[in-house]
Amino acid sequence: MEKLTQLEQQIEQLLQQQDYPDDFPQQLENLVALRHQEVENILGQPDLTRVVFDDVVARTKALKSLIQQHKDIIGERLVRSKKSKQSLSLYSNIQQNGL
């Protein structure tokens, strides 16, 4: 369960960054995939208890809700990030070409 907690914390930290890195979608996808694998490992244990199962289900619902809440913010920041890169590129072009 410790690995699951660490992955969830990494996902939360990634979502809460002010500016998303260029590889944000890939990072989020990788962390979610790793978390999914860890959930499968936990749920596949022969000594799985109902308490652990219920905890994993609740945590999965909470993470899904968190990602849904950030969906609009994610889209907005990615668009803003792309626009600012385009603006910076245009500005650099103007400086280099003296336009």
DOTILO-131473 format. One record per residue: x, y, z of N, C-alpha, C, O in turn. Coordinates in steps of 0.1 Angstrom, whole numbers, padded with zeros to 4 digits, always signed. Layout:
<nodes>
XYZXYZXYZXYZ/...
</nodes>
This chain:
<nodes>
+0008-0012+0000+0000+0000+0000+0009+0013+0000+0004+0023-0004/+0021+0011+0005+0030+0023+0005+0033+0028-0009+0033+0040-0011/+0035+0019-0018+0038+0023-0032+0026+0030-0038+0027+0040-0045/+0014+0025-0035+0002+0031-0040+0001+0045-0035-0003+0054-0042/+0004+0047-0022+0003+0060-0016+0013+0070-0023+0010+0081-0025/+0025+0065-0025+0035+0073-0032+0031+0077-0046+0033+0089-0049/+0025+0068-0053+0021+0071-0067+0009+0082-0066+0009+0091-0075/+0000+0080-0057-0011+0090-0056-0005+0103-0052-0010+0114-0057/+0004+0104-0043+0010+0117-0040+0017+0123-0052+0016+0136-0054/+0024+0115-0060+0031+0121-0072+0020+0126-0082+0023+0137-0088/+0009+0119-0083-0001+0124-0092-0007+0137-0087-0009+0146-0095/-0010+0138-0074-0015+0150-0068-0005+0162-0070-0009+0173-0073/+0008+0159-0068+0018+0170-0069+0018+0175-0084+0020+0186-0086/+0018+0165-0093+0018+0169-0107+0006+0178-0111+0008+0187-0118/-0006+0174-0106-0018+0181-0109-0018+0195-0103-0024+0205-0108/-0011+0197-0092-0011+0210-0085+0000+0220-0089+0001+0230-0083/+0008+0216-0098+0018+0225-0103+0012+0237-0109+0002+0236-0116/+0019+0249-0108+0014+0261-0114+0015+0260-0129+0005+0263-0136/+0026+0256-0134+0029+0255-0148+0032+0240-0151+0041+0234-0145/+0025+0234-0160+0027+0220-0164+0039+0220-0173+0041+0228-0182/+0048+0210-0171+0059+0207-0180+0055+0203-0193+0043+0199-0195/+0063+0204-0203+0060+0200-0217+0055+0186-0217+0046+0182-0225/+0061+0177-0209+0057+0163-0210+0046+0159-0200+0045+0148-0196/+0039+0169-0195+0028+0167-0185+0019+0156-0189+0017+0147-0180/+0013+0155-0201+0004+0144-0204+0010+0131-0203+0004+0121-0198/+0023+0130-0207+0030+0117-0206+0033+0113-0192+0031+0102-0188/+0037+0123-0184+0039+0120-0170+0027+0115-0163+0027+0106-0155/+0016+0122-0165+0003+0119-0159-0001+0105-0163-0005+0096-0155/+0000+0102-0176-0004+0089-0181+0005+0078-0175+0000+0067-0171/+0018+0080-0174+0027+0070-0168+0024+0068-0153+0023+0056-0149/+0021+0078-0146+0018+0077-0132+0005+0069-0130+0004+0061-0121/-0005+0073-0138-0018+0066-0137-0016+0051-0141-0022+0042-0134/-0008+0048-0151-0006+0034-0155+0001+0026-0144-0002+0015-0141/+0011+0033-0138+0019+0026-0127+0009+0024-0115+0010+0013-0108/+0001+0033-0112-0009+0032-0101-0019+0020-0104-0022+0012-0096/-0023+0019-0117-0032+0008-0121-0025-0005-0119-0032-0015-0114/-0013-0006-0122-0005-0019-0121-0004-0022-0106-0006-0034-0102/-0002-0012-0097-0001-0014-0083-0014-0019-0077-0015-0028-0069/-0025-0013-0082-0039-0017-0078-0041-0032-0081-0046-0039-0073/-0037-0035-0094-0039-0049-0098-0031-0059-0089-0035-0069-0086/-0018-0054-0085-0010-0063-0077-0017-0065-0063-0017-0076-0058/-0022-0054-0058-0028-0054-0044-0041-0063-0045-0043-0072-0036/-0049-0061-0055-0062-0068-0056-0059-0083-0060-0068-0091-0058/-0048-0086-0065-0045-0100-0069-0038-0108-0058-0036-0120-0060/-0036-0102-0046-0030-0109-0035-0040-0119-0029-0052-0116-0027/-0035-0131-0027-0043-0142-0022-0049-0139-0008-0060-0144-0004/-0042-0131+0000-0047-0128+0014-0054-0114+0015-0054-0108+0025/-0060-0110+0003-0067-0097+0003-0078-0097+0012-0087-0106+0012/-0079-0086+0020-0090-0085+0030-0100-0075+0024-0097-0067+0015/-0112-0076+0030-0123-0067+0025-0119-0052+0029-0123-0043+0021/-0113-0050+0040-0109-0037+0044-0099-0031+0034-0101-0019+0030/-0089-0039+0029-0080-0034+0019-0087-0031+0006-0084-0021-0001/-0095-0041+0002-0103-0039-0010-0111-0026-0010-0111-0018-0019/-0119-0024+0001-0127-0012+0002-0118+0001+0002-0122+0011-0004/-0107+0000+0008-0097+0012+0008-0093+0015-0006-0092+0027-0010/-0089+0005-0013-0084+0007-0027-0095+0013-0036-0093+0022-0044/-0107+0008-0034-0118+0013-0042-0121+0027-0038-0123+0036-0047/-0121+0031-0026-0124+0044-0021-0113+0054-0026-0116+0065-0031/-0100+0049-0026-0089+0058-0030-0090+0060-0045-0087+0071-0050/-0094+0049-0053-0095+0051-0067-0106+0061-0071-0104+0069-0080/-0117+0060-0064-0128+0070-0066-0123+0084-0063-0127+0093-0070/-0116+0086-0052-0111+0099-0048-0101+0104-0059-0102+0116-0062/-0093+0096-0064-0083+0100-0074-0090+0104-0087-0087+0114-0093/-0100+0096-0091-0108+0099-0103-0115+0112-0101-0115+0120-0110/-0120+0115-0090-0127+0127-0087-0117+0139-0088-0120+0150-0093/-0105+0137-0082-0095+0148-0082-0091+0151-0097-0090+0162-0100/-0089+0141-0105-0085+0143-0119-0097+0150-0126-0094+0159-0134/-0109+0146-0124-0120+0152-0130-0121+0167-0126-0124+0176-0135/-0118+0170-0113-0118+0184-0109-0108+0192-0116-0110+0204-0119/-0097+0186-0119-0085+0193-0125-0086+0193-0140-0078+0199-0147/-0096+0186-0146-0097+0185-0160-0097+0198-0167-0090+0200-0177/-0106+0207-0163-0106+0220-0169-0094+0228-0167-0089+0235-0176/-0088+0227-0155-0076+0235-0152-0064+0229-0161-0056+0237-0166/-0064+0216-0162-0054+0210-0171-0055+0215-0185-0045+0219-0191/-0066+0215-0190-0068+0220-0204-0064+0234-0206-0058+0238-0215/-0069+0242-0196-0066+0257-0197-0051+0259-0196-0045+0267-0204/-0044+0252-0187-0029+0254-0185-0022+0249-0197-0012+0255-0201/-0026+0238-0203-0019+0233-0215-0021+0243-0227-0011+0245-0234/-0033+0248-0228-0035+0258-0239-0026+0270-0237-0020+0275-0246/-0027+0275-0224-0019+0287-0221-0004+0284-0223+0003+0293-0228/+0001+0273-0219+0015+0269-0221+0019+0269-0236+0029+0274-0240/+0010+0263-0244+0013+0262-0258+0012+0276-0264+0021+0280-0273/+0003+0285-0260+0002+0298-0265+0014+0306-0261+0020+0314-0270/+0019+0305-0249+0031+0313-0245+0043+0308-0252+0052+0316-0255/+0044+0295-0255+0055+0290-0263+0055+0296-0277+0065+0300-0283/+0043+0297-0283+0042+0302-0296+0045+0317-0296+0052+0322-0305/+0041+0324-0286+0044+0338-0284+0059+0340-0283+0064+0349-0289/+0065+0332-0275+0080+0333-0273+0087+0330-0286+0097+0337-0289/+0082+0320-0293+0088+0317-0306+0087+0328-0316+0096+0332-0323/+0075+0334-0316+0073+0346-0325+0081+0357-0321+0087+0364-0330/+0082+0360-0308+0091+0371-0303+0105+0369-0307+0112+0378-0311/+0110+0356-0305+0124+0353-0309+0126+0355-0324+0136+0360-0328/+0117+0351-0332+0117+0352-0346+0118+0367-0350+0126+0371-0358/+0110+0375-0344+0110+0390-0346+0124+0396-0343+0129+0404-0350/+0129+0392-0331+0142+0397-0327+0153+0393-0336+0162+0401-0340/+0153+0381-0341+0164+0376-0350+0163+0382-0363+0173+0385-0369/+0151+0384-0368+0149+0389-0382+0148+0404-0383+0147+0409-0394/+0147+0410-0371+0145+0425-0371+0132+0430-0377+0132+0441-0382/+0122+0422-0376+0109+0426-0382+0102+0435-0373+0091+0439-0376/
</nodes>
